[in-house]
Amino acid sequence: MAASKKAFFLQEPDPTRAESGMWPENPPALLWGQGDPAAIEPFTRVNKGSIYANVNKTDDLPAVWMKVDEGGDAADWVLMDHKHVTMSALYDISAADSEQVILYADRALLITSAFLLWNEATGASGAAEGDITIGTASAGAQIVAATTYAVSKATGSIQSLSLVDGAVAATGSVFASHDVAAGAAGTYFLVLIWHYTA
């Protein structure tokens, strides 16, 4: 992408230096409303770079969108969600029971997704003898209740984990407890997707 040769104020802070109106195209807009962007006015009319604030978004979730395309539909807008991804060490489901501290919250955060990324495929049987539990305390299940390992998971596939409550308080830690599936094949990484809420 070429470097900009001129930039314009959306709103000039110094009225004595207001632009003359000789803009190459319409400036981006600042919008607000209730609900996510849709294929309606004014979402379809404003230029790329426009910002929209959804004032009734669920508490603690990102609520600001940016227009990145001009296709005339809701997909033109992307949620400005600063997601973080944490991945555990590789775990072998046939290894002994163990627990890992996966994440430390220096500020309050919310885990929005958790899944197992299978590195070595599981067999047609045996894997379900083991399980994973995730909590905010040692051996806890506050985030993900005990979930058995899936059978017949291919290398590179994921196994989604149902969240009980993804909230982690400031200075809290996230613990993952792995229960063995003795003699079963399969290795995985635990992946957590999260964002700060404070």
MARTORDO-433411 format. One record per residue (C-alpha): x, z, y; residue number from 1; residue in three letters. Coordinates in nm, 2 decimals, padded with zeros to 4 digits, always signed. Each point is the difference from the previous one (the first is absolute). Layout:
<rs>
- X|Z|Y|NUM|ala
...
</rs>
This chain:
<rs>
- +00.00|+00.00|+00.00|1|met
- +00.14|-00.10|+00.34|2|ala
- +00.07|+00.28|+00.25|3|ala
- -00.25|+00.04|+00.29|4|ser
- +00.09|-00.16|+00.33|5|lys
- -00.27|+00.18|+00.20|6|lys
- -00.23|+00.29|-00.06|7|ala
- -00.31|+00.12|+00.19|8|phe
- -00.16|+00.33|+00.07|9|phe
- -00.34|+00.05|-00.16|10|leu
- -00.08|+00.22|+00.30|11|gln
- +00.26|+00.00|+00.27|12|glu
- +00.08|+00.36|+00.09|13|pro
- +00.12|-00.10|+00.35|14|asp
- -00.29|-00.19|+00.18|15|pro
- +00.24|-00.14|+00.25|16|thr
- +00.16|-00.20|-00.28|17|arg
- -00.31|-00.14|-00.16|18|ala
- +00.04|-00.33|-00.19|19|glu
- -00.14|-00.30|+00.17|20|ser
- -00.21|-00.10|-00.30|21|gly
- +00.23|-00.29|-00.10|22|met
- +00.00|+00.12|-00.36|23|trp
- +00.07|-00.25|-00.28|24|pro
- -00.30|+00.13|-00.19|25|glu
- -00.25|+00.29|-00.01|26|asn
- +00.16|+00.35|-00.02|27|pro
- -00.07|+00.22|-00.30|28|pro
- -00.28|+00.25|+00.03|29|ala
- -00.05|+00.37|-00.05|30|leu
- -00.33|+00.06|-00.19|31|leu
- -00.17|+00.30|-00.14|32|trp
- -00.31|+00.05|-00.21|33|gly
- -00.15|+00.15|-00.32|34|gln
- +00.08|-00.15|-00.33|35|gly
- +00.27|-00.23|-00.12|36|asp
- +00.06|-00.35|+00.15|37|pro
- -00.24|-00.27|-00.11|38|ala
- -00.06|-00.38|+00.05|39|ala
- -00.20|+00.06|+00.32|40|ile
- +00.06|-00.01|+00.37|41|glu
- +00.22|+00.12|+00.16|42|pro
- +00.23|+00.03|-00.31|43|phe
- +00.00|-00.38|-00.05|44|thr
- +00.06|-00.09|+00.36|45|arg
- +00.29|+00.22|+00.11|46|val
- +00.36|-00.12|-00.04|47|asn
- +00.26|+00.11|-00.26|48|lys
- +00.17|+00.33|+00.10|49|gly
- -00.33|+00.15|+00.10|50|ser
- -00.05|+00.37|-00.09|51|ile
- -00.32|+00.16|-00.13|52|tyr
- -00.08|+00.37|-00.04|53|ala
- -00.26|+00.11|-00.24|54|asn
- -00.14|+00.32|+00.15|55|val
- -00.20|+00.11|-00.31|56|asn
- +00.27|-00.05|-00.26|57|lys
- +00.02|+00.28|-00.26|58|thr
- +00.20|+00.30|+00.12|59|asp
- +00.38|-00.01|-00.07|60|asp
- +00.00|-00.37|-00.08|61|leu
- +00.16|-00.27|+00.22|62|pro
- -00.25|-00.15|+00.25|63|ala
- +00.18|-00.27|+00.19|64|val
- +00.00|-00.37|-00.09|65|trp
- +00.19|-00.30|+00.13|66|met
- -00.10|-00.36|+00.00|67|lys
- +00.27|-00.21|-00.18|68|val
- -00.18|-00.33|-00.07|69|asp
- -00.27|-00.22|+00.15|70|glu
- -00.20|-00.10|-00.30|71|gly
- -00.33|+00.12|+00.14|72|gly
- -00.06|+00.27|-00.26|73|asp
- +00.06|+00.37|-00.07|74|ala
- +00.32|-00.08|-00.19|75|ala
- +00.16|-00.09|+00.35|76|asp
- +00.03|+00.37|+00.06|77|trp
- +00.24|+00.24|-00.18|78|val
- -00.01|+00.38|+00.00|79|leu
- +00.30|+00.15|+00.17|80|met
- +00.06|+00.24|-00.29|81|asp
- +00.35|+00.13|-00.02|82|his
- +00.01|+00.04|-00.37|83|lys
- +00.28|+00.18|-00.18|84|his
- +00.09|-00.05|-00.36|85|val
- +00.17|+00.26|-00.23|86|thr
- +00.12|-00.09|-00.34|87|met
- +00.11|+00.25|-00.27|88|ser
- +00.30|-00.03|-00.23|89|ala
- -00.07|-00.19|-00.33|90|leu
- -00.18|+00.21|-00.25|91|tyr
- -00.01|-00.06|-00.38|92|asp
- -00.33|+00.10|-00.15|93|ile
- +00.16|+00.09|-00.33|94|ser
- +00.24|+00.25|+00.18|95|ala
- -00.07|+00.38|+00.01|96|ala
- -00.26|+00.14|+00.24|97|asp
- +00.14|+00.02|+00.35|98|ser
- -00.09|+00.04|+00.36|99|glu
- +00.14|-00.17|+00.31|100|gln
- -00.03|+00.07|+00.37|101|val
- -00.10|-00.34|+00.13|102|ile
- -00.05|+00.05|+00.37|103|leu
- +00.05|+00.26|+00.28|104|tyr
- -00.24|-00.01|+00.30|105|ala
- +00.19|+00.07|+00.32|106|asp
- -00.34|-00.05|+00.17|107|arg
- -00.35|-00.01|-00.14|108|ala
- -00.07|-00.32|-00.19|109|leu
- -00.26|-00.17|-00.21|110|leu
- +00.06|-00.18|-00.33|111|ile
- -00.23|-00.30|-00.01|112|thr
- +00.11|-00.15|-00.33|113|ser
- +00.19|+00.10|-00.31|114|ala
- +00.09|-00.21|-00.30|115|phe
- +00.24|-00.04|-00.29|116|leu
- +00.22|-00.30|+00.01|117|leu
- +00.09|-00.08|-00.36|118|trp
- +00.37|-00.10|-00.06|119|asn
- -00.02|-00.01|-00.38|120|glu
- -00.33|-00.10|-00.16|121|ala
- -00.20|+00.25|-00.19|122|thr
- -00.11|-00.07|-00.36|123|gly
- -00.35|-00.04|-00.14|124|ala
- -00.01|+00.37|-00.09|125|ser
- +00.18|+00.32|+00.06|126|gly
- +00.03|-00.01|+00.38|127|ala
- -00.33|+00.18|+00.06|128|ala
- +00.14|+00.32|-00.16|129|glu
- +00.19|+00.06|+00.32|130|gly
- -00.13|+00.04|+00.36|131|asp
- +00.10|+00.05|+00.36|132|ile
- -00.13|+00.26|+00.25|133|thr
- +00.08|+00.01|+00.37|134|ile
- -00.05|+00.29|+00.23|135|gly
- +00.12|+00.19|+00.31|136|thr
- +00.12|+00.29|-00.22|137|ala
- +00.21|+00.02|-00.31|138|ser
- -00.22|-00.11|-00.30|139|ala
- -00.28|-00.06|+00.25|140|gly
- -00.27|-00.27|-00.02|141|ala
- -00.12|+00.01|+00.36|142|gln
- +00.09|-00.37|+00.06|143|ile
- -00.05|-00.17|-00.34|144|val
- -00.16|+00.17|-00.30|145|ala
- +00.16|-00.04|-00.34|146|ala
- -00.01|-00.37|-00.08|147|thr
- +00.10|-00.14|-00.33|148|thr
- +00.25|-00.29|-00.02|149|tyr
- -00.16|-00.33|-00.07|150|ala
- +00.07|-00.19|-00.32|151|val
- +00.10|-00.37|+00.00|152|ser
- +00.13|+00.00|+00.36|153|lys
- +00.23|-00.30|+00.06|154|ala
- +00.33|+00.03|+00.18|155|thr
- -00.06|-00.04|+00.37|156|gly
- -00.37|+00.10|-00.02|157|ser
- -00.14|+00.31|+00.17|158|ile
- -00.23|+00.28|-00.10|159|gln
- -00.20|+00.13|+00.29|160|ser
- -00.05|+00.38|+00.03|161|leu
- -00.32|+00.15|+00.14|162|ser
- +00.06|+00.23|+00.29|163|leu
- -00.17|+00.34|+00.01|164|val
- +00.13|+00.08|+00.35|165|asp
- +00.29|-00.18|+00.16|166|gly
- +00.06|+00.25|+00.29|167|ala
- +00.34|+00.17|+00.01|168|val
- +00.06|+00.27|+00.26|169|ala
- +00.31|+00.01|+00.22|170|ala
- +00.30|+00.15|-00.19|171|thr
- -00.18|-00.06|-00.33|172|gly
- +00.14|-00.18|-00.30|173|ser
- -00.15|-00.23|-00.26|174|val
- +00.07|+00.07|-00.37|175|phe
- -00.05|-00.24|-00.29|176|ala
- -00.03|+00.15|-00.35|177|ser
- +00.07|-00.23|-00.29|178|his
- -00.13|+00.09|-00.35|179|asp
- +00.18|-00.17|-00.29|180|val
- -00.15|-00.26|-00.22|181|ala
- +00.25|+00.06|-00.29|182|ala
- +00.13|-00.31|-00.16|183|gly
- -00.20|-00.24|+00.22|184|ala
- +00.16|-00.29|+00.19|185|ala
- -00.02|-00.02|+00.38|186|gly
- +00.18|+00.08|+00.32|187|thr
- -00.14|+00.00|+00.35|188|tyr
- +00.05|+00.08|+00.37|189|phe
- -00.26|+00.21|+00.18|190|leu
- -00.09|-00.16|+00.34|191|val
- -00.17|+00.18|+00.29|192|leu
- -00.13|-00.17|+00.31|193|ile
- -00.06|+00.22|+00.29|194|trp
- +00.00|+00.05|+00.38|195|his
- +00.04|+00.29|+00.24|196|tyr
- -00.31|+00.16|+00.15|197|thr
- +00.17|+00.22|+00.25|198|ala
</rs>
